[in-house]
Amino acid sequence: MTPGAQTVKPDQILHELSELWTSLSEQDKGSKHEPGKEEDSGVLRACAMTLIAFVDDDADSMALSDTIGRIMRSHPCRAIVVRLRQASGILESRVFAQCWMPAGHHRQICCEQVELSVSLNRVADIPSIVSPLAAPDVPRVVWFRSYGIASVPELGGIIALGDKMIVDSAHQGAPTFADLRVLANAGCIVGDLAWTRLSKLRQLIAQLLGGRDLSSVDNVSIEFSGTEAVPEAKYLQAWLRSEIQSATVDLRRVDPTGKARLKTIRIDPDIHIQVEENCAEYQSGSLRERANLPGCSEGDLLTEELNIMTHDRIFERVLQRMTAWTPRS
Amino acid sequence: MSREPSLQDPLRFNRKTPPCAVVIFGANGDLTKRKLLPALYRLAWEGRLAPGFAIVGISRTAMSDDEFREHMRESVAKYLEDSPFDEDLWRSFAQGLFYMAGDVADANMYQRLAACLAEVEKTRQTAGNTLFYLSTQPSQYAPIAEGIGAANLARGDGWRRIIIEKPFGRDLTSARELNRRLQKVFDESGIYRIDHYLGKETVQNILAFRFGNGIFEPLWNRRYIDHVQITAAESIGVEGRGAYYQEAGALRDMVQNHLLQVMATVAMEPSAAFSADAVRDERAKLLRSIHVMKPEEIEANTVSGQYGAGRVGGEQITGFRQEKGVNPESQAETYVAATFLVGNWRWAGVPFYIRTGKSLPKRVTEIAIHFRSAPLAVFRNELGEGNADASGDAGAPGDYEAVPNLLILRIQPEEGISLKFNSKRPGAGMTLRPVSMDFNYGSSFGERSPSAYETLLLDAIVGDATLYTRQDMVEASWSVVQPILDYWSTRKFAFPNYAPGTWGPAEADEMLARRGHSWRRP
């Protein structure tokens, strides 16, 4: 770590990363002599992409660590976490490894992490630091977990760092649908965790309508609670409008004082889905069942987005349909 | 161009599964409890099954639907691996579970099944799609299929498929007879012969490794590969399955199906497409290319073994012949090693050594591809072989023993791929030592892999037979094994011939030594 330094040298960080792996390897050699340890244990280094995460200074470190740990299981990567600080003049770095021992295995897997602390007034320095730190020959993904990042003037240079950009429009201060649409129209691969959050529910709807003539569906009603529709409700409306063009798809507020969330989907004539946390109760004709809707943690959602490194045409089509919206009460 | 509305999202959704009913014959058996129901529940947990999915269990034991549901709940909670058990989801899943007590030899039972399926189709909206799973004694496969046919259950609204477990016959003749009787009721495209080895993630990964990368396939032939070793070792003995094993033996139990299928996956030609018939055509072609041994070749190219009593790690191990239900004079083999040759341009002259056995030192299944040595070895190896002088200077080219490259495809227990190559030892001088570059499937990707039964059941429901064996594949592999079985049946082996906890009989080492090779110690 280089405390209080006003400059950060990428070469120095890369050297520290190299030393980190040497030290992990030495620790492992030492542990091999312990009785009962398997001979062929060792540290496995894996890197399938570079993840560049922008987070706010007050971001919960434990939650962030959980999220990155979850991602690493399916997308082992070099994670560069850029922590945006309010105080001016700060530019610091540190490197560390995230290691874990998968259940049933005797070889731990380690992924490297670089943390940069950067004042908002030094954001312009970020691309020149991050670009050489990215692992070669693998995709780069920029994830905006910071609420304030959308407003910084140097955003263009930061977006250009990645092959894909991921936001969560459910967070205040995140880029707007219009921003995302502009980026998508410019050829940028974009992802929105608010859209990702809908995948399991959309799949359930597709299953329930599977085999039916979609042109016979006249009306779909999406009900939500809270003062304003959550982005998920708006995305669902846009998707259904895009896919079932014969139907009227309404958004309805049913509980203005309740927690802002998606509550119910009614598809004429006989499908009714009640959305709960991590599951849905549904009725389709005489069938009344429960479906699991797992995978809604931030790490699960990011994992799904990182699986898709091409243009997601369905999402981009939905994004084009996202418009200003006024609720019906 | 206008787009057809579909609601499907292939980038994000699981494969679309049709609604269906799975009818399990042998619903009170171990396979159903330990594998099938946990796999189906897990698929439901992941939302991979269509709404209204139903299971109809059949066995002789009298039980109500609710009793069956309770039995299955206990089994799923007990045997579900790497997954949470969710009581609320189970209650919903269990609504689709039904049970019928009945004797599979009773024609009336199939009429009752027809009525039950009609009711299930109405209440669960299964569209008539039905998958019959025969988790019974192999001797019941043909009679059950014929019962299904006689009750007109093999035809009707929706699709009808049947899954059977190995063994597919006891020999080539009985395999052909079984196929003939099954095909009188079901089209070959509706018969799914399950070989759970092919459902393993790492066996599928062999195809990805070979045909998804450009750098390996040019080396994948007789010019660069010296020989291949396929090992499937179990550290345990027959563990109470002595009576079954005495009838089957390792050649029928492992080689005829699993290991020849694995060999076919390693050695097959690339298919033009990743479709069921294209992949299976190539596997079948490879199986048909395996040289069928003449009696005079069998003695030199096969080894049969049986473990005796002994001690392993301080524990007394019961010999095979002392196991319950086993004839004290049994000639059944618990170990097989064989050398197979493939008669095609790619593999001519490359031996494929296969071995499998019980009570070996460790549980491991792997494929080791031994590459040819570098044509000229100019460096000294770690053992100091060659005539380099004290300063480490290299001697004349060709003086040193090069360590050949080795590619290991590990199937279990730690699925992965290792490449062994030579690297300079740090320090002065030019001395090489072999190092290993590892890819560990389970830990490089910490994600849970689906069990083989999850993969295979889902494939059968969506109608993808790529990982199932076909009639011609079964018969081709029996054609390879049958002459060995016939020859062995004329011999009396001096069993037991290996101690538990060892790598099998000495003859297996001699078999490889005759070709200048030795078994890898996994």
Interface residues (C-beta under 8 A of the other chain):
Chain A: G42 L44 A46 M72 R73 S74 P76 W100 P102 A103 G104 H105 R107 Q108 I109 T196 S199 K200 R202 Q203 L204 I205 A206 Q207 L208 L209 G210 G211 L214 S215 E243 I244 Q245 C279 Y282 S284 G285 S286 L287 E289 R290 A291 N292 L293 P294 E304 N307 I308 T310 D312 I314
Chain B: P5 S6 L7 Q8 D9 L11 R12 F13 N14 K16 T17 P18 A44 W45 E46 G47 A50 P51 G52 D82 D86 D88 L89 R91 S92 Q95 T123 R124 Q125 A127 P413 E414 D438 N440 G442 S443 S444 F445 G446 E447
